[in-house]
Amino acid sequence: MRNDFYLKDVIRTKYKLDFGIAEMDFEFPIRKYLENINKLGYGNPDSQQYSESIKRWFYIQYGQIIDDRYFVYTHSIKYAIKKIIDSCNKVNILNFIPCYNGYNDILNLYRVFDYNYLNLFEECFKEHLETFIIKNKINCIIISNPHNPTGKIIGKEKLEEIVDICSKHNIYLVVDEAYGDIVQNEFFSAVNIEYDNCIVVKTIGKTFNISGVGGAYLIAYNKKICDEIVHEIKSDGLMSPNIFSYYLTECLYSMEGKFWLDDINDIILKNKQYFKQELDSKFRNKLNYELTYGSYLAWVNYDALGISEELFEKILKENKIKVVFSSKYKLFEKYFRVNLACKIEKIDKFIFELEKIINNIS
């Protein structure tokens, strides 16, 4: 479900190949569900039923039972993160870069300390991270898992090590799992972490490609934290789910939704494998892509081309091709992000055009 108003606002150029906006070219057949909404009038969303839908999904998707967790509806993931920070009065924020550019809209009100996400995959990351936290008096960490834009996944062991640090220093951990269902390998949700100061935020929007509907939710182990967040949200008059978000959560968090999602993840994995194969074959020593198993995003290094981001972006734009470069994500290294949630033919066209462009550069 493409948000054309948003696209027109963000993109002024008409691209023949657009790999920039993080939406899928695959649609879930939601119309049959939407037809029933007119029978509900204004609707009367049942918070208990909404929570049960989420619990059911975690069991269907991950085999996890989360009966002892608390759920809070929010307008969006960005809004949820802001309300979490405000309610807990946390001001020294650790933000992993590269990071989802939407975080910039909400974090500019706080003291933000950027930390390179890729450091988490170094052997001695725990000592390095803890030193950084102590030095900068961090009291809240925000991390996306799977990670946007790299597509990397933080596994159970590493996540637990991060939680150990947070517990030791009484730090709030906010885990953005917007892409938590779009994974092509094992995924351990932070919902399983029994840490009072850990809050997970999720949405049906990314999972079923209906971000334009709005609506997200947070899950926490600590009722007191949830109550404080609810107080913040109520003061904005945004407590109840909109009827579309509520009803679609109930309908799509089902076995039918699971079967559709499994098929989509299979397609995305094949696209990633094919994309890597083509890059390794046609752009060896020029472009480098490490295959990852989270989201549908590819994070491509072009440092070997010896070209600036400004010039590369200009050349692609002249050829009506859209990708997103790393400076958008607060990282000034030579990477660009490609959305691979599309038909294989679109990837072929991209490779063909890219080959012509890079041959001219070389």
WOLIN-V791419 format. One line per field, one symbol per residue. ss: DSSP state (a for helix, b for strand, c for the rest). psi: psi as a letter, one per 20 degrees, with the letter a starting at -180 (. if undefined). burial: 1 if it has 9 or more other C-alpha atoms within 8 Angstrom, else 0. A space follows every 50 residues. Layout:
ss: ???
psi: ???
burial: ???
This chain:
ss: cccaaaaaaaccccccbbccccccccccccaaaaccaaaaccccccaaaa aaaaaaaaaaaacccccccbbbbbccaaaaaaaaaaaacccbbbbbbccc ccaaaaacccbbbbbbaaaaacccaaaaaaaaaaaacccbbbbbcccccc cccccaaaaaaaaaaaaacccbbbbbccccccbccccccaaacccccbbb bbcaaaacccaaaccbbbbbccaaaaaaaaaaaaacccccccaaaaaaaa aaccaaaaaaaaaaaaaaaaaaaaaaaaaaaacccccbbccccbccbbbb bcaaacccaaaaaaaaaaccbbcbbaaaacccccbbbbbccccaaaaaaa aaaaaaaaaaac
psi: npnhggghhhohqoqhookgpmqqjpppmihhghhihiiichqmpohghg hhggggghgghikpolhjrqppqrhrgggggghggghilphnppppqqqp ihhhhhiiiropoppohihijqhkhggggggggggjlpjpppqpoqpoih jqpprgghghhghgggghjlppoooolhjhimqkappoqihipmphkppp prqigggjllhihrprqqpqiohggghhggggghiiklgqqqhggghhgg ghmrhghggghggghgggghggggggggghgikpjgqppoprjqakqpop pkhihkqqgggghggghhjlporpqhhhkkplrnqqppojmrqhhhgghg gghhggghhhg.
burial: 00000000000000101111001000000000110010000000100001 10111111111001010011111111111111111111011111111111 10100110001110110000000011000100100001111111111111 11100000111110111000111111111101110000011000001111 11111111111001111111110011011111110001101011111111 01110011011001110110111011011100110111100111111111 11101000000110111001111111001110011111111100011001 100010100000
